[in-house]
Amino acid sequence: NFIGRNDDMDVKLKDDSVSRIKHTTITFDAKSGKFFISVGESKELAYLNDSVVLESKEIKAYDIISLGNSKLLFVPFCSDTFSWEENK
């Protein structure tokens, strides 16, 4: 999922300090059941629990993602006890 300000982003933020396109990326690895935050195509930085994201990092439930002036609480919709793939 791409996070940015543009309408075509998967997660759209109304924050002028966030890049329009792909400020950062959130990826779910179905094999491991883990989520990751990655550097986007922005020159601006993203933070995970106040640590700068310069390479992919695992995200866990209730971690805080900071982009520009926005803070997002990460709440996963998949876990080791539930997977969308298993419930198709």
Backbone bond lengths (Angstrom), bond angles and torsions (degrees), N, CA, C in turn:
res aa  C-N    CA-C-N  psi(-1)  N-CA   C-N-CA  omega(-1)  CA-C   N-CA-C  phi
1 N - - - 1.445 - - 1.515 109.24 -
2 F 1.320 115.49 130.93 1.459 121.11 178.94 1.526 109.34 -94.02
3 I 1.325 115.76 137.63 1.463 121.39 178.08 1.527 108.41 -113.33
4 G 1.323 116.47 130.51 1.462 122.33 178.53 1.511 109.97 -173.45
5 R 1.340 116.17 -167.71 1.473 120.98 -178.52 1.528 113.70 -96.03
6 N 1.322 118.11 -21.17 1.469 120.75 -176.57 1.522 111.70 -66.79
7 D 1.343 115.28 153.32 1.464 121.16 179.20 1.520 112.89 -61.44
8 D 1.332 117.62 -27.64 1.464 120.25 -176.44 1.531 113.72 -87.64
9 M 1.315 117.54 5.22 1.462 120.24 176.48 1.529 109.53 -77.04
10 D 1.319 117.41 149.14 1.469 121.22 178.27 1.523 110.54 -64.77
11 V 1.320 115.97 -39.22 1.470 122.24 174.96 1.519 106.54 -121.71
12 K 1.330 116.66 112.88 1.466 121.59 -177.34 1.525 109.32 -102.10
13 L 1.333 115.33 126.35 1.460 121.01 178.18 1.523 109.59 -110.18
14 K 1.305 116.73 139.40 1.465 122.19 175.17 1.526 107.44 -96.14
15 D 1.328 115.36 74.81 1.468 122.67 -176.65 1.522 106.62 -145.73
16 D 1.327 116.84 109.88 1.464 121.11 -176.46 1.520 113.44 -62.87
17 S 1.325 118.41 -13.49 1.466 120.41 178.61 1.534 112.03 -90.76
18 V 1.339 116.21 1.33 1.467 122.07 175.35 1.524 107.64 -100.55
19 S 1.320 116.84 138.99 1.469 121.11 179.24 1.527 110.50 -62.11
20 R 1.308 115.65 150.57 1.460 120.54 -179.96 1.524 111.59 -65.47
21 I 1.324 115.52 -45.62 1.461 120.68 -172.32 1.523 110.75 -117.80
22 K 1.317 116.18 123.82 1.460 124.28 171.48 1.525 114.47 48.04
23 H 1.313 116.43 55.84 1.465 120.86 175.77 1.530 109.19 -58.21
24 T 1.332 115.49 -42.40 1.465 121.77 175.86 1.521 108.40 -154.81
25 T 1.325 116.12 169.07 1.454 121.83 -177.35 1.528 110.13 -129.14
26 I 1.322 115.96 138.54 1.464 122.17 173.35 1.528 106.79 -114.31
27 T 1.338 116.20 127.86 1.457 121.49 -177.43 1.524 110.02 -124.71
28 F 1.331 115.46 139.98 1.462 121.10 174.30 1.517 108.41 -108.08
29 D 1.324 116.30 126.30 1.458 122.17 175.62 1.525 107.35 -98.45
30 A 1.326 116.27 105.12 1.467 121.40 -175.38 1.527 112.27 -64.12
31 K 1.315 117.79 -31.94 1.472 120.13 -179.72 1.525 111.87 -64.54
32 S 1.323 116.00 -45.38 1.464 119.46 -177.93 1.527 112.11 -92.20
33 G 1.342 117.04 -16.61 1.457 121.21 -177.02 1.516 112.64 72.80
34 K 1.347 116.43 23.50 1.460 120.91 -177.37 1.523 111.47 -113.02
35 F 1.328 114.85 154.64 1.458 122.68 176.60 1.522 108.93 -108.74
36 F 1.346 115.35 148.90 1.459 121.04 -179.31 1.516 110.04 -135.86
37 I 1.331 116.02 144.23 1.462 122.06 171.28 1.522 106.28 -105.72
38 S 1.332 115.88 138.63 1.455 121.25 -179.08 1.514 110.44 -132.13
39 V 1.312 115.10 158.70 1.460 122.12 174.98 1.524 107.96 -61.48
40 G 1.321 116.37 136.83 1.456 120.28 177.20 1.519 110.63 -92.17
41 E 1.311 115.50 -155.67 1.463 121.18 179.73 1.522 111.44 -97.73
42 S 1.307 116.89 11.12 1.458 122.99 -176.99 1.524 111.17 -88.20
43 K 1.331 115.42 154.23 1.470 119.24 171.42 1.527 110.64 -84.84
44 E 1.346 115.71 -8.06 1.458 121.49 178.63 1.530 109.54 -85.19
45 L 1.309 116.39 158.78 1.456 121.54 -176.72 1.526 112.38 -95.69
46 A 1.320 114.66 156.57 1.459 122.91 170.96 1.522 106.73 -121.05
47 Y 1.333 115.68 152.58 1.463 121.13 -178.32 1.518 109.69 -128.78
48 L 1.315 115.99 143.19 1.446 123.04 173.94 1.515 107.12 -118.99
49 N 1.325 116.13 113.21 1.470 121.48 -176.70 1.532 111.44 51.98
50 D 1.338 115.43 44.51 1.469 124.49 177.84 1.523 114.68 69.71
51 S 1.340 118.14 10.26 1.469 121.57 174.12 1.522 108.26 -108.18
52 V 1.315 117.01 130.94 1.459 121.26 -177.57 1.532 110.31 -61.86
53 V 1.336 115.08 142.27 1.462 121.72 177.96 1.531 107.47 -97.58
54 L 1.334 116.62 108.60 1.460 122.24 177.88 1.522 111.48 -112.59
55 E 1.336 116.07 -13.25 1.464 123.59 175.74 1.519 106.60 -149.97
56 S 1.321 116.92 168.62 1.471 119.90 -179.34 1.518 110.93 -57.82
57 K 1.352 113.76 136.86 1.465 121.10 177.66 1.515 108.27 -134.61
58 E 1.318 116.43 145.59 1.451 120.30 176.76 1.527 109.98 -71.82
59 I 1.330 114.98 139.36 1.466 121.35 176.27 1.521 107.64 -109.11
60 K 1.304 115.32 138.73 1.464 120.43 177.77 1.530 109.30 -118.95
61 A 1.316 115.26 162.22 1.464 120.55 -178.81 1.522 110.75 -52.60
62 Y 1.313 115.00 133.58 1.466 125.91 175.60 1.529 113.90 73.94
63 D 1.334 117.28 13.32 1.462 120.05 169.63 1.525 108.34 -67.94
64 I 1.332 116.15 157.26 1.462 121.98 178.81 1.522 109.47 -107.98
65 I 1.330 115.50 125.80 1.466 122.81 175.72 1.523 106.65 -105.23
66 S 1.335 116.59 125.02 1.469 121.11 179.22 1.518 108.97 -113.29
67 L 1.339 114.87 126.87 1.467 122.97 177.51 1.515 107.29 -134.07
68 G 1.312 117.88 121.97 1.456 119.61 -177.95 1.514 110.43 55.14
69 N 1.335 116.21 -124.94 1.468 121.46 178.36 1.526 112.30 -95.42
70 S 1.326 117.09 6.17 1.460 121.74 -176.24 1.525 111.91 -101.33
71 K 1.317 115.01 143.47 1.468 121.77 173.40 1.518 107.03 -124.21
72 L 1.329 115.40 129.30 1.459 121.70 -178.30 1.518 109.71 -118.08
73 L 1.316 116.41 134.26 1.452 122.33 174.80 1.523 107.02 -91.40
74 F 1.325 117.13 123.39 1.460 120.85 -178.35 1.525 110.15 -83.96
75 V 1.333 115.77 118.07 1.455 122.23 177.50 1.530 106.78 -124.16
76 P 1.331 118.04 105.17 1.463 120.66 -176.01 1.529 112.10 -73.23
77 F 1.324 116.02 147.17 1.461 121.87 175.34 1.517 111.28 -101.90
78 C 1.324 117.42 5.78 1.460 124.32 173.95 1.519 107.08 -133.01
79 S 1.322 116.23 153.15 1.464 120.61 178.66 1.514 108.78 -159.13
80 D 1.315 116.49 -173.87 1.456 119.32 177.52 1.532 111.64 -71.08
81 T 1.336 117.29 -12.25 1.460 120.39 178.33 1.528 113.02 -104.01
82 F 1.344 118.02 -8.89 1.468 121.33 179.01 1.517 109.83 -148.99
83 S 1.324 115.64 134.58 1.467 122.00 175.54 1.513 108.95 -137.57
84 W 1.330 117.15 136.07 1.454 121.06 177.40 1.513 110.61 -63.48
85 E 1.335 117.24 -34.16 1.462 121.64 -179.69 1.528 111.28 -61.56
86 E 1.322 116.52 -39.73 1.466 120.97 -178.35 1.525 111.81 -74.34
87 N 1.325 117.35 -16.79 1.472 121.04 -175.37 1.514 112.98 -110.96
88 K 1.317 117.42 24.84 1.470 120.01 178.68 1.513 110.82 -75.39
